[in-house]
Amino acid sequence: MKILDGKSLALTRRSALADWVEHHVQQAGRPPGLTVLLAGDDPASATYVRSKEKASAKAGIRGEVQRLPSTITEHELLARIEALNADPDVDGILVQLPLPEGLDENLVLDAIHPSKDVDGFHPVNSGALWQQRGEVAPCTPLGIMHLLDAYNIELSGKSALVVGRSNIVGRPMAELLLQQHATVTIAHSRTHDLKSLIATSDIVVAAIGRPEFVKAEWLKPGAVCIDVGINRTNEGLVGDIEWQGLDAVASAATPVPGGVGPMTIATLLHNTVCAWARHTGLSDAPA
């Protein structure tokens, strides 16, 4: 079984991105700017934001994290976003999820100007993605596509099953696979006979947040397994796909950790630099 090493690929892509930024920063007149809004004290969110902060600095991105109390009001948060929308030195705005209880997630995300929505969650960007006219796509699905491409995983004509239908992963993942001519099925909590769907799928993307829910024995021999899940258990971090026995049936799979997660951060940096290129009028963009 081939291990799809997202950690190694992400480091390579981040290094190339840093070189690209260094080569273009004088022409642009300023470095790329990314601001992250972190409201509340969720430990997982804080850890993830620290990773983004370090990665941004290494890529030559001027990063700022605004750490906000869990008591922040919706009005105060929207006012901060409005100020960032108007700041010409900010190319990307990221609101770390989940938000504290009582804040309207859709209202907050919709307040980010589409040109600075480096997460790809704004309905304008989401709609453009489905019409194949988008300039930005959500980081996790796009990172997965970069990973599949780097390992020369053939998608055209293949049957792909996406387990999960969130706006963050499942739905955009399905569209990106469709754009590469895969035949896509989306499964979810109300899907009947999920095992049968998995057994006939060439590619399985699991994004449901349930530890080792997809069993190795359910898979079609030779299937490619993309595991988006990161679940904390007494035995450590595990994905949504059972790892034990996977090498006997799958042709390729992403590990947890070290698979999809690093690609998500690398793609966030890529989206930010692409936004910077558009905002500063650079004639090209990073690959």
C-alpha positions in Angstrom: 0.0 0.0 0.0 1.3 3.4 -1.0 1.3 6.0 1.9 0.2 9.4 0.6 2.5 11.5 2.7 0.8 14.8 3.2 3.4 16.1 5.6 6.3 15.7 3.2 4.4 17.2 0.3 3.1 20.1 2.4 6.7 21.0 3.4 7.8 20.9 -0.3 4.9 23.1 -1.4 5.4 25.6 1.5 9.1 25.9 0.6 8.2 26.6 -3.0 5.6 29.1 -2.0 8.1 30.9 0.3 10.5 31.2 -2.7 7.7 32.5 -4.9 6.8 35.2 -2.3 10.4 36.2 -1.9 10.8 36.6 -5.7 7.7 38.7 -6.1 7.5 40.8 -2.9 9.5 43.7 -4.3 7.2 43.9 -7.3 4.1 43.7 -5.2 5.4 46.5 -2.9 4.5 44.6 0.3 4.3 41.1 1.7 1.1 39.0 1.8 -1.1 39.7 4.8 -3.2 37.1 6.6 -5.3 37.8 9.8 -6.8 35.1 11.9 -9.7 35.8 14.3 -9.7 33.4 17.2 -12.6 33.8 19.6 -12.8 31.8 22.7 -10.5 29.3 24.3 -11.1 26.0 22.5 -7.8 24.1 22.9 -7.9 22.4 19.5 -8.5 25.7 17.8 -5.7 27.4 19.7 -3.3 24.6 18.7 -4.3 24.8 15.0 -4.0 28.5 14.9 -0.4 28.3 16.3 0.4 26.0 13.5 -1.0 28.4 10.9 0.9 31.3 12.6 4.3 29.5 12.3 3.7 28.3 8.8 2.7 31.8 7.6 5.9 33.3 8.9 8.0 30.7 7.2 6.2 31.4 3.9 6.9 35.1 4.1 3.3 36.0 5.0 2.7 38.8 7.4 0.4 37.0 9.8 -1.6 38.4 12.7 -3.7 36.5 15.2 -6.4 38.5 17.0 -7.2 36.4 20.1 -10.7 37.5 21.3 -12.6 36.6 24.4 -15.4 34.1 24.3 -17.7 36.9 25.5 -17.2 38.9 22.3 -20.5 40.0 20.8 -21.6 39.4 17.3 -21.6 43.2 16.7 -18.0 43.5 17.9 -16.8 40.6 15.8 -18.5 41.9 12.7 -16.9 45.3 13.3 -13.5 43.7 13.3 -14.2 41.9 10.0 -15.4 45.1 8.5 -12.2 46.9 9.4 -10.1 44.0 8.0 -12.1 44.1 4.8 -11.2 47.8 4.4 -7.5 47.3 5.2 -5.4 47.2 2.0 -2.6 45.3 3.6 -4.8 42.3 4.5 -5.2 39.8 1.7 -6.8 37.0 3.7 -9.2 36.9 6.7 -9.8 33.6 8.5 -12.3 33.1 11.3 -11.3 30.0 13.3 -14.2 27.7 13.9 -16.0 26.7 16.0 -17.2 30.1 17.3 -18.4 30.6 20.9 -22.0 29.7 21.6 -24.4 32.5 20.6 -22.6 33.7 17.5 -24.1 33.1 14.1 -21.5 31.3 12.1 -23.1 32.0 8.7 -23.5 35.7 9.5 -19.9 36.0 10.5 -18.5 34.1 7.6 -20.7 35.9 5.1 -19.3 39.2 6.4 -15.8 38.5 5.0 -15.3 40.0 1.6 -15.2 37.2 -1.0 -11.8 38.5 -2.3 -10.3 38.0 1.2 -12.1 34.7 1.9 -9.1 32.4 1.8 -11.1 29.6 3.4 -13.4 29.5 0.5 -16.6 29.4 2.7 -18.3 32.5 1.4 -21.5 31.7 -0.6 -20.1 33.7 -3.6 -17.0 31.6 -3.7 -18.9 28.4 -3.0 -21.3 29.1 -5.9 -18.4 30.0 -8.2 -16.8 26.7 -7.4 -19.9 24.7 -8.4 -20.0 26.7 -11.7 -16.3 26.0 -12.3 -15.6 29.7 -12.2 -14.0 29.9 -8.8 -10.7 31.5 -7.8 -10.6 29.9 -4.4 -11.7 26.5 -3.0 -11.9 25.3 0.7 -8.5 24.3 1.9 -9.0 20.7 2.9 -10.6 19.5 -0.3 -8.2 21.5 -2.5 -5.3 20.1 -0.4 -6.5 16.6 -1.0 -6.7 17.3 -4.8 -3.0 18.5 -4.7 -2.1 15.3 -2.8 -3.9 13.0 -5.3 -2.2 14.8 -8.2 1.3 14.6 -6.7 0.9 10.9 -6.3 -0.5 10.5 -9.8 -3.8 9.0 -8.6 -6.1 8.7 -11.7 -9.5 10.2 -11.1 -11.1 10.3 -14.6 -13.8 7.7 -14.9 -13.3 6.4 -11.4 -16.1 5.9 -8.8 -15.5 8.2 -5.9 -17.4 8.1 -2.6 -17.4 11.1 -0.2 -18.6 10.1 3.2 -19.7 13.4 4.8 -21.7 16.4 3.4 -20.4 19.5 5.2 -19.8 22.7 3.4 -16.2 22.7 4.6 -15.2 19.3 3.2 -17.8 17.0 1.8 -19.7 19.1 -0.7 -16.7 21.0 -2.2 -14.8 17.7 -2.2 -17.5 16.2 -4.4 -17.3 19.1 -6.9 -13.5 19.1 -7.2 -13.7 15.4 -7.9 -16.4 16.0 -10.5 -14.2 18.6 -12.2 -11.6 15.9 -12.6 -14.2 13.6 -14.3 -14.8 11.2 -11.4 -18.2 9.7 -10.9 -19.1 11.0 -7.4 -21.5 9.8 -4.7 -22.0 11.6 -1.4 -23.0 9.5 1.6 -24.1 10.7 5.0 -25.7 9.7 8.3 -29.0 8.7 6.6 -27.5 6.8 3.7 -28.8 3.2 3.4 -26.4 0.3 3.0 -23.2 2.4 3.2 -21.1 -0.8 3.2 -22.3 -1.6 -0.4 -21.4 1.8 -1.6 -17.9 1.6 -0.1 -17.4 -1.9 -1.6 -17.9 -0.5 -5.1 -15.9 2.7 -4.8 -12.4 3.2 -6.3 -11.8 6.2 -4.1 -13.2 6.8 -0.6 -13.0 10.1 1.2 -14.0 9.8 4.8 -14.9 13.1 6.6 -17.5 12.2 9.3 -15.6 12.6 12.5 -16.2 9.1 13.8 -13.1 7.1 14.8 -12.4 4.2 12.5 -16.0 4.1 11.3 -15.1 2.8 7.9 -13.8 -0.7 8.2 -10.9 -2.0 6.1 -12.9 -5.1 5.2 -15.7 -3.0 3.6 -13.3 -1.6 1.0 -13.0 -2.5 -2.7 -9.6 -4.2 -3.3 -7.2 -1.5 -4.7 -9.3 1.4 -3.3 -7.6 4.7 -2.6 -8.5 5.9 0.9 -8.4 9.6 1.9 -8.9 10.0 5.6 -10.0 13.5 6.7 -10.9 12.5 10.3 -8.8 13.4 13.3 -10.2 11.8 16.4 -8.7 11.8 19.8 -9.0 8.4 21.6 -7.3 6.7 24.5 -4.9 5.1 22.0 -4.0 8.5 20.4 -5.1 10.1 17.2 -7.0 8.0 14.7 -8.9 8.7 11.5 -12.3 7.8 10.2 -10.9 4.8 8.4 -9.7 1.7 10.3 -6.0 1.5 9.8 -5.4 -2.1 10.9 -5.7 -4.4 7.9 -5.9 -1.5 5.5 -2.6 -2.4 3.8 -4.1 -5.7 2.8 -6.8 -4.2 0.7 -6.1 -0.5 -0.2 -3.7 0.6 -3.0 -3.0 3.9 -1.3 -4.0 5.8 1.8 -3.4 8.9 3.9 -2.1 8.4 7.4 -3.5 10.1 10.5 -1.7 12.2 11.5 0.5 13.3 8.6 -1.9 13.0 5.7 -4.6 15.5 5.0 -4.0 17.9 7.9 -0.6 19.4 6.7 -2.0 19.8 3.2 -4.9 21.9 4.6 -2.4 24.4 6.1 -0.3 24.5 3.0 -3.3 25.2 0.9 -4.4 28.0 3.2 -1.0 29.7 2.6 -1.4 29.1 -1.1 -4.9 30.6 -1.2 -3.5 33.6 0.7 -0.6 34.2 -1.6 -3.0 33.9 -4.6 -5.2 36.5 -3.1 -2.2 38.7 -2.6 -1.2 38.3 -6.2 -4.6 39.4 -7.3 -4.8 42.3 -4.9 -1.4 43.7 -5.9 -1.8 43.2 -9.6 1.0 40.6 -10.1 1.0 39.1 -13.6 1.2 35.5 -12.4 0.3 33.4 -9.4 1.9 30.4 -7.7 1.3 27.0 -9.1 
